[in-house]
Amino acid sequence: MARTVTAGSGPARRAGRALTSGVGRSAGAVRRRIRRSTHAGGAGESGLAKLIELHAVNSAGDMMITVALASTVFFSVPSGEARNRVALYLLITMAPFALLAPVIGPILDRLQHGRRAAMAMSMVARAVLAWTMAGVVSTAGLGLYPAALGSLVGSKAYGVVRSAVVPRLLPDRTTLVKANSRVTLSGLLATAVAAPIGAGLHLIGPQWPLYGAFAIFIFGAVLCMALPSKVDSARGEGKARLTADEEAPPEPSGIPGRKPGLLGVGSSVLHALQGNCGLRALSGFLTMFLAFMLREHPIGGLSPALSLGVAGVAAGAGNALGTALGAWLKARGPEVIIATALICALSVATVAAGWFGLVTVAAVTATAGISQALAKLSLDALIQRDVPEEVRTSAFARSETVLQLSWVVGGGIGIVLPLNGSLGMATAAGLVLIAFLVSVRGLLGAARRGSSTKARVA
């Protein structure tokens, strides 16, 4: 292109050269700025920068697939048929994943010596599945759904392994909260960039966002193998479990031992995980319920597309704000932060149940985004504080699996619920209320005690 533009003579050639030079300088400046941002705070030396960039690529690929599936399964057909299609999508994809999720975590937990390969395999698998879906997406045939299931499982598997990798790449004097917030923000920014690009590719043809996802995931697989080799090291690591203590073989003294699960690391981690499950279920529920509710019954005098846009922008902005707040707070009083997030989410959802409208829907989605981000970063802080280094990596992987399963459960409730705004917001409040009742007393009690109990190695 540059050769064609600059092939003329006189002013045209000079203008072409100036344009080409300006574009090249701008692209170079953007790359340098991104590199400075990802490599700051010792992330370049520790290898965290490469994971930050990898997560951005992963999020962009997932967004491309989301755009393609949403455009075909949801937006391109009448509302009633769309709900049937998405119900079928959930049945064929999320239901099996709900059964697979308890298995994925333990399997990936055993891949301590092959984490880079596991992440690369998830990328390659999703690239192949994206190419496969591109051939059937225009007709939304049944062949689309098994491929979508594989893509979902690949994405969740990547998330579990990624959560276990972060502690291995932590720079000196950097907390897990700050590191995870940087990784999360990179994913949010990449999603915001990839969404309009995916929509533009869809204008060319419904298969083109999937071709874009294919290219992105292939690039991501290369980035996975470029991670530092210490990612695959399991030196000094043990395994954490999400179960109660079990009997272990007798110790030399003849007294039966105990094999502690996460119950053994102090009540804070267990109650924090319970609270996070409620907020993650809230996120899944709002995603599915509002997608159909606002399409069939738009609010505020807006069109269905604008109503959905308001909810989506509010959720994204809330997630970004919550991540930024979490990094700024630096995990000061994580138990109190999680309890406060639950109270705020419960209060706003309750208000929305009584006064369902554009403002309250935006408030609910924004609050859910803020609360989920803050609670997750606080859970990370508690795992860093209360779980010894030997089992910390395993604890991250297991807890992430549970949280992802909670999202699936919430999404399933959202798809089967009748499309009534007040009923939906009351259900959302109920999901948070359950988590609140189960976890908040323990969280506040642990905060008062200043819990610092350390787990024994399983």
N, C-alpha and C positions, 0 to 999 in steps of 0.2 A: 504493500500500500504506500509506504513511504517513498519507494522508488518511483511509483507512478505519479505521486503528487509532485515530486521534485524534478520530474523529467522535462518540464517545460523550460522556458527561458525568462529572464528578466524578473519582474515583480512576482509572477506566479511561483517561480522556483524559490525565490527568497521567502515568500509566505509559506510555502510547503515545508521548507527547511525549518523555519521558525516554529511552525505548528508541531512538527515531529520532535524538534528539540525540546519544546515546552512540555509535551506529553511525556517524553522520556524523563525529564527532570522531575516532573510531578510524581510520576510512578516511583522513581528512585527515592524521592523525599518521603513518600508514604511508606515504602518498605523500610527505610532507615528509622522512621518514627515508630513503626510497629515493632521493629527489632529492639529499639531502645526501651520500649515499654515492656516487652516480654522478658528482656534480659535484666531488668532493674532489680536491685536488692539482692544480688548474688544468684538470681535465678539462672543466668547464663552459665555460671561456673558449676552449679549443682545439677543442671540438666532439667530443672523445672520449666525453663523457657520452652524447651522442645515439647513438653507435655501441654503447656498452655496453647501453643500453636496447633498441636495435634487435636486438642479438644475443639478448637475453633473450626478446624476442617471437618471433624466428626459432626458437629452441630449443623454446619452448612449442608452436609450431605443428608442428614436426617430431615432438614427443612425442605430440601428439594423433593424428597419422597412424600412428605406431608402435603406439599402443594399439589403434587400429581394425584395422590389418592383423594384429597379433599375435592379437587376439581372434578374428578370422575365419579366418585362414590357419593359425593354430597351435593355439590352445587349444580351439576349438569342435569339433574333429574327433578321431577316434582317432589314436593316436601314429603308426602306420604311414602313414596317409593324410596326417597333418600333415607328415611328412617329405617325402612326395612333393610336396605342395603347395609347401612352402618350397623344395624343389629346383627346382620349376618356376619359382617366384618368382625364385630366384637365376639360373636359366638365362635367363629373359626380361628380367630387369632388370640384374643385376650383370655378366653376360657382355657385353651391349652397352656398358655403362658402361666396362668394361675397355678396349674398343676406342675409346670416345669420350674417355676421360680424357686421352690424349696430345694430343688435338685441342682440348679445352676450354681448357687452360692457355694455349696460344699465341693462341687467338682472344680470350680475355678480356684477355690481355696487351696486345692491340692496342686495347682499348676504354679507353684512358687518359683520353679526354675524355668518357666516358659511364658512369662507374662507378656513379653514383647511379641512372641509368636501368637499368643492367644488374641491379643488386640489386633494384630495384623490379619489373622484369620477371620475375625469378625468383620474387618473392613473388606477383605476380598469376598467373603460370602455375601455381604450386602451389595457389593458392586455387581456380582453375578446375578443376584436376585433383582436388582434394579434393571439390569439389561433384560432379564426375563419378563418382568412386569411391563416393560416398554412395549413388548409385543402383544399384550392382551389388554392394556389399560384403556384403549379406546372403546372396547366393548364391555369392559367390567365383567368379564366372564369369571366362572368359578376358579379358573386357574390363577386369577389374581390373588385370591385369598391365602392359599398356602405360601405363596411367595411373600405376601405381606406378613404372615406369621414368622417366617424365617428372618425377615428384616427386623421385626420387632424383637425377636429373641437375640439377634446379633447386636442390636443397639443396647439392650439391657445387659448383655454379657460384657460389652465394652464398658458400660457404666460401672459394673461391679469391679472389674479389673482395674479401671482407672482410679477408683476410690482407694484401692489397695496400693497403687503405685505412688500416690502423692507422698506418703510418709517416707518413701525411699529416696525421694528427690528434694527433700526439704532443705533449703539453704540454712546456713548458720544464722542464728538470731531472728529467724522467721517462724512465726507460729503456723500451725495447721490451718487456723481460721483465715489468716491472711493469704496463705497459699491457695486454699480452696476457693476463696472469694475471687482471686485473680483468675483461676481456671474457669470459674462459673461466669464471670464477666466476659471473658473471651468468647465463651459459647453464646452468650446473649447477644453480643455485638455481631458475631458471625451469622446468627439467626436473623437479626434485623437486616443484614446486607443480603443474605441469600433469599429471603422471602420475596422481595420485588423482582430479583433476577429470575427466580423460579416462575413467578407469575408472567414475566415477559417471555420466557421460553415456552410457557403453556400457550401463549398466543400463536406461536409457530405451529404447535401441535401438542396434543396431550402427552405424547411420549418423550418430548424433549427435556422436561425437568428430570426424568429418570435417566436419560443419557447424561445429563449434567451430574446427577448423583453418582453414576458409574465412574465418571472421570475423577470426581472428588474423592471417592472411597479408594480408588487405586492409588491416588496420591497419598491418602492417609495411611495406606498399608506401608508405603515406603517410609513415611515419617515414623511409624511404629518401630520399625527395625533400626531407625537412627537414634532411638532413645539410648541413654547410657546403659552399659551392661549390668550395672548394679541393680537395675530394675528386676533382673532375673535372680538376684542373690537372695537366698533364704537364710543367710547366716544369722543366728541368734533369734530366729522367729519361732513362735509356737502357734497354736490354734486356739482361737476363742470360740465359744459356742453361745447360742441364744437360749439355752435351756438351763434348768435348775441344776445344782450340784449333783453329781453322781458318785457312786462308790468307785474308788480306785483300788488297785492292789495294795495289800498291807505294806506299811513302811517297815524299815528294819526293826523298829521297836515292837512290831507286831500289832500296832494300832491301825485300823483301817484308814486309808487316806481318802481324800476327796478330790474329785476333778471338777473345778469350778467352771461354770458358764458365766455369762455376763452378769448373772445375779451376784457373782462373787466380786465384781469390781466396784461395788458400792451402788447404792440405790439411785444415785443421780443418773447414771448412764441408762439404766433400765427405764426409769420414768421419762427421761428425755426422749428415748426411742418411742415410747408409747405416745407421747405428745406429738412427736413428729409424724407418726403414722396417721393420726387424726388429721393433721394439716395436709399431708400428702393425699389422703383420701378426699379431702375437701377440694383440692386442686383437680383431681381426676373427675370428681362429680361435676364441678362447675364447667369444666371443659366440654363434657358430653351433654349435659343438660342444657346449658345456655346455647350451644351450637344449634340445637333443634328448637328450643323455646324462642329464641330471637329470630330465627328464620321464619317460623310459622306465625309468631305474634310479636312483630317488631314494636319497640317502645319509643316513647318520646317523639312520636310523629316522624321518626326516621325510617328509611328503607331498611329491609332486612340486612343488606350488606353493611350499611353504616352502623346499625345497631351492633352487629357482630364485630365491626371494626373498633367501636368504642370499647367494648368489653375486652377485646384482644390487646389493644394498646394499653388500657389500664392495667391488665395483668402483667404485660411485659415491663411496663414502667415500674410497677410495684416490685417485681422480682429484682430488677436492677437496683432500685432504691434500697431494698432490703439487703442485698448483697453489699452495697456500698456502706450502709449503716453498720452491718456486721463487722466489716473490716475496720471501720472507725471506732466502734465500741471496744474492739480487741478482746472480746470474750469476757468483759467485766460482768460477773454475776450471771453465768450462762443459764442457771436454773431459773432465775428471776426473769430473764429475757424470754425463755420458752413459755413460762407461765403467763407473762404479759401478752405474748403473741397469741396464745390460746384465748385469753380474755377478750382481746381486741377483735379477733376473728369471730368469736361467739357473739359479741355485742353487735357488730355490724351486720352479721347474717340475721340476727333476731330482728333488728330494725328493718332490714330489707323484706323480711317475711310479712311485716305489718304494713309497710309502705313500698310496694314493689314498683319501681320506675327506673328511668334511665340513670338518674343520679345514684340511687342506691345500688343498682347493678354494677355500675362503675366502681362504687366504693367497695362493694364486696370483692370483686375481682382484684382490685388494687390491694386491698387489705390481705387477701389470700396470698398474693404474690410476695408482699412484704413479710408476712408472718412465716411463710414457708421458708424463705431464704434466711431470715434471722434464726429460726429454730434449727435449721440444718447446720448452720455455722456454729451455733451454740452446742449442738450435739457433737460436732467435730472437736470443739474445745474441751468438752467433758471427756471424750475418749482420749484426747491427748493428756489430760490432767490425771484421770483416774485409771487408765489402762496402761500397764507397763509396756515398754517398747517391744518386748518379746511377742506379745499377742496383739499389738495395736493394728498391724496391717490386716490381720485376719478379722479383727473386730470391725474395721471399716468395710471390708467386703461383705460380711454377713449382714451388717446393719443396712447397707445399701440395697441388698436383695429384699429385705423386709419392707423397706420404704417403697420400692418399685411395685411390689405386690399390693401394697396399700393403695397406690394410685389406680391400679387395675380394678380393685374392688370398688373404689369410689366411682370410676368411670362406668362400671357395670350397673351400679345403682342409678346413675344419671340417665342411662339409655332406656331403662325400663319404667322410669317414673312418668306419670301423666304430665302433659305439658301445661302445668299450672304454676304461674310465677311464685305466688305466695307459698304453695305447697313445696316447691323446689327449694326456696330459701329456708323454709322451716326444716326441711330435710338436711340442708347444708349445716344449719345451726345444730341439728341433732348429732351429726357426725363429729363436730367439734366438741359438743357437750360430753359425748362419751369419752373422748380423749381427755377432756378437762377433768372429769370425775375420776378417771383412772389414775391420772398422773400428777395433777397439780398439788395435791397434799404432800405427796412424796417429794416433789421438786422443792417446794417451799421449806419443808422440813429439812431436807439436805442442805439447802442454802443457809438455814439458820445454824446448822451444826458445822458448816464449813467443811463438808465432807471431803476427805482426801485419801480415802481408802484405796489401796492398791490391790490389784488382782494377783493371784498366784498363776503361774504358767500352767496352762492345761497340758 
